[in-house]
Amino acid sequence: MGNRQTTTESVLKTLRTEGKRITSAKRSVVSYMVEHNTHHSAEEITQAVQVLDPRISSSTVYRILEELEHFGFIEHTHSSRAAATYHLIGDDHGHVTCERCQVTFEVPDQLFDTFARELLDSIGFDLHRHHVTLSGRCQKCRVDG
């Protein structure tokens, strides 16, 4: 599913079609993910939706994120230092995170293709590039020292 076409209503419609209840908490989480289409931790998402409804718990947010991932609307990525982050599924890409400032960058899949092919050919390792994040230093942090 391309994130350019993803709307709150299209996600909720699909979930309804699958027999899922649409709660105000679910609507809030889906709206937040669509409107802020970048990488967010569950904690960041929880804090954002609690502004609208303080009764939404972090466990509710986690359950909603699991459901959205199960139905293919979002995916999560792990980095070496930070909590998992969630984002809408869109164009295929990998992730790199600055180990100093913690900014995550999306990297087109083509940049990972040669590396993934070499891993497979040399040691039989099939890289799942969407689930992990490579770490290093971004240009700004390298310059700033």
N, C-alpha and C positions, 0 to 999 in steps of 0.2 A: 504494500500500500504506500503510495507516494504521499509525503507529508504536505505537498502543495495542495492536494485535493481534500485532505482530512479536515473536517469541521467537527465541532462538538456534536452537532445534530446527526452527522453521518455515523459517528462512533456510537452514539446512544441508540440510534435506529438499529444498527447491527446487533448490539447487545440485547435490545428488546426482541429482535427476531430470534435470537438464540435462547430466549426464555429468561433472560436476566432482569432482575428488578432494577429500576432506575431511581436511585435515592438522591436526595439533595447533595449528599457527600460525594457520590459518584459523579454527578453533574459538575460539581465544583472542581474535582480533580481532573476530569476530562477537559473542562474549559481551561484550566490553568495550563495543562500540557499543550493544548492547541495554541493558546494565546502566547505562551512563552516557550516557543519551540527551540529550546536548547537543552543542555544537560543539567539535571537537577537531582539532588539527593532526596531521599524520602523525607528527611527532616526539613529541607527547604520547602518541599511541596506541602508538608503538613503545616508549617508556619504560615505559608501563604493562604491556604484554604481556611485556617483557623481565624484569619482576619474577618472572613465572611461569616463563619460559624464556629465559635470557640468550642462547641461540643464535639467536633470531628476529632477523633483520636488518631494517634499515630498508627495504631494497629488497624484501624479502618482504612487508612491511607495505604498501608502495606497490602492489605487484602485487595483493594481496588487496583493497585499497581500490578499485582500478580494476575488478576483477571484480565486487565488490559494487555499484559504481555502474552497470556495464554491465547487470546484472540488475535494476536499479531498487530496490535496498534502501537505498542512501545517495545523497546528492548532495554536491557540494563547492561552496563559496562562496569568493569572493576579496574581500578587503578591501584598502584602499589601502596599509596599512602591514604587515600581518601575513601569515604564510603562509596558504595555503588551509586552510579548515577543513572537516571532514566531519561529517555528521549523518544520522540515519535520516530517510527520507522519511516525512512524515506529513501533517498538515493543511497546505494551501497557505499559504505565508507568505514575506515578504521579510525582509531583514536590515538592521539599522543597528548600527554599531560606534562606541563612544566612542573618539575619537582620543587621549584622554588615558589612560584606564585599560584600554583594549582590550577591554572587556566587549561581547559581541555580544548583541543583543536580537532576538527574533523578532517580526515585525510582521505582523498579519493582512493577507492579500492585499487586502481591501477598502480599506485605507488607501492602497494603491498604485494602485488602479483608475483614479481620476481622472487622476493623473499619467501613467500609462501611456497612457490614451486621448488625453490632450492631446499627448503626444509623437508618437503615431501620426498624429493629425489634423493637427498643425502642421508636422511635418518628415518624416513617413513612417517614423519610427523605432519598431521593434517591441521594446519593453523585455523582456529576459529577467531578470526580477527575482529569480529564485532563484539566479542565478549570481554576482551582484555584491552588494556591501554598500555602503550609503550611510554616510558618516561624519559625525560631528558630536560634540557633547558630551552626555553623560548628565546627568540632573538633579543627581546627587551632585557630579560634577566641575564643573558650572556654579556650584553653590553654594560649593564649596570654592575656587573661583577658579582 
